Amino acid sequence: MSGLAGIHYFDQRPVAEDDLQRMIASLHHRGPDRSAIWHCGPTGLAHCMLWTTPESLHETLPLVDSGGQLAITADARLDNRTELISALNLIDQPPQTLSDSQLILAAYAKWGDACPAKLIGDFAFVIWDGRRRQLICARDFFGVKPLYYYYGPGIFTFASEIKALLTLPEVPRRLNEARVADYLMERLEEIDKTSTFYQEIYRFPPGQTLVIEGSHCRWQTHFRLDPGAEIRCRSDEEYTAAFLEVFSEAVRCRLRSAYPMASMLSGGLDSSAIVGLARQMVPANGQGRLHTLSAISNEGVHCLETTHTRAVLNQGHVEAHTIRPDQLSQYTAELDETLHHCDDLFDHLIWHVPLSMYLLARRYHLRAVLDGIDGDMVASLSTTHHINYLIRAGRWPTAVREAMGLQTYGYSARNLLYYNSLSHLSPYIPAVLKQIRRKFSSERDLFQEAIAGTIINPDFARNVNVTSRLQQLYENFDTTHCSTLTEATARFFKAPRLTVGIERYGRIAAQQGVEPRHPLLDTRLVQFCLALPWSQKINRGHTKIILRRAMAGRLPESVCWRTGKEHLGPDFFEAWLQLKRDFINEIMAGQLNRISAYVDISAVRAAYRRCLQANQWTEDGFPVWQAVTLTYWLSRHKL
């Protein structure tokens, strides 16, 4: 993990060194080991380094090539280094002396702005090409590495975090009220991959390259999943062996570290599978034992996740670290620091469990942490989605068998078959008929349905047209016109939901000086799983069937073949709000009216009274916390 920033002026005025220094100083938590700036005329680059990989120990960024015409700043970890070194004819240099940024710069020198398509890994980088007088920016397919930008009159500026952009006087500090509505509706966080809480400041879209030449810009997509690819093996055993080979490589290449490695371990299949492989690989790399980070239940509280976590830990070969809800008080200073430095309001809503594990990583000086994002999409299917496509294909006996199997997860086989039978007719309903139906639907009913259960001020919701925003959200997941299940799955990968989850993890990890790594989001593994037959993903009610088969014998049977989930989130949320009770009371007593234009104050106060009467926050604390954090965030950021 690193922090990067930069400025490019279109009117050719020189970049001021002080501006770059302010930008990079605001990102110190992302790279405390080394920082530097480079500027030449109207272009300036900055970087702060967190050492993680062996090569990063000797890396200097920004990096300028020997001819002085190419300069790069980057936050990158490349996973196809061997292939790149060969393709770039760098085989005469010891690999350990070649940094990832050197490889990217060499790739640009060879392939130009097509170079991001040659890279496998997590990256955000910006290159200044002095010969062509152009700036090239790129971000990895899933958006693991963050990048924000402002493109305004006479200036393009970028950074790993918004706070760095806001140090510049040219960047406006104007609230994006539509994003406030998204926050109050919560599910609208997933509406797109670019918006932020500031007007005119954007997230750089994942999987894209931006080329700026003069005052003109050109966007291009550098990676796409191929929904037409197919993998065919002769048996389940062959499929499992092929999967295990690709999955193992996805884990192995993310263990490249100059420091001890760690992995989250929740007791779920995804993180357990990663630990099951990594704990054998880490000692073989001479890195000692794998460290595990687990959020567990309080003593005396039965929790299935904790039981499964301990089952994996009991297999040994790890250095285990755990945190309980009743131990959060030991981390009050770190939690308050995260609350105060939060750029994105959404981070307040689900941060408690993953943040707890990143707090553990920080305490034990663990710089890079693996996690299980997002096995639910990669190694499986939407739990019931395949039934729709089986019915479309006329494969009723198989559809019935699968529906019966899903009863293990609490589904009704009858309802699954009934509703999927109806929904499979949707592609055949002409668009004009759907428009007529929407036209004659009551606008008032649609609006009331949209805001039900939220604390959003109805007048504010109308002003930002939340029903239209919800319609846009639903269109992100509309697969009714996808002809195959693989095509529908690929569409899910393109939807913003996965990106916003990755970005949340990245932001809260960065505050603790931790680099998150996601083996299940290796693009080679994702493409492999996308090309698998559906029967290798879900079978007779068992989701992630190929992952279960691959881990049989490597994990406890109770973990490998578990069904269902329990969540510790509410317990950690309750503990955190109890710790912040004085903070909540202070804002509720004297500051809440500041957000009356956005929030239904009476609904918030009613929820607050119920929390006080019950002396617990699990049921009604969420809307109270939404309102309190919105009030605090607007005040702290002077909006």
Secondary structure, DSSP 8 states (H G I E B T S, - for coil): -EEEEEEEETT-----HHHHHHHHHTTGGG-BSEEEEEEETTEEEEEEE---SGGGGG--SSEE-TTSSEEEEEEEEES-HHHHHHHTT-TTS-GGG--HHHHHHHHHHHHGGGGGGG--EEEEEEEEETTTTEEEEEE-TT--S--EEEEETTEEEEESSHHHHTTSTTS---B-HHHHHHHHHSGGGGG-SS--SBTTEEE--TTEEEEEETTEEEEEE-----TT-----SSHHHHHHHHHHHHHHHHHGGG--SS-EEEE--SSHHHHHHHHHHHHHHHHTT--SEEEEEE---TT---HHHHHHHHHHTT-SEEEEEE-GGGGGGGHHHHHHHHHT-S-TTHHHH-HHHHHHHHHHHHTT--EEE--TTHHHHSS--TTHHHHHHHHTT-HHHHHHHHHHGGGGT--HHHHHHHHHHHTTGGGS-HHHHHHHHHHS-HHHHHHHHHTTS-B-HHHHHHTTHHHHHHHHHHHT--TT-SSHHHHHHHHHHSHHHHHHHHHHHHHHHHTT-EEE-GGG-HHHHHHHHTS-GGGTEETTEETHHHHHHHBTTB-HHHHT-------HHHHHHHHHHHTHHHHHHHHHHTGGGGTTTB-HHHHHHHHHHHHHHT--TTTHHHHHHHHHHHHHHHHTT-
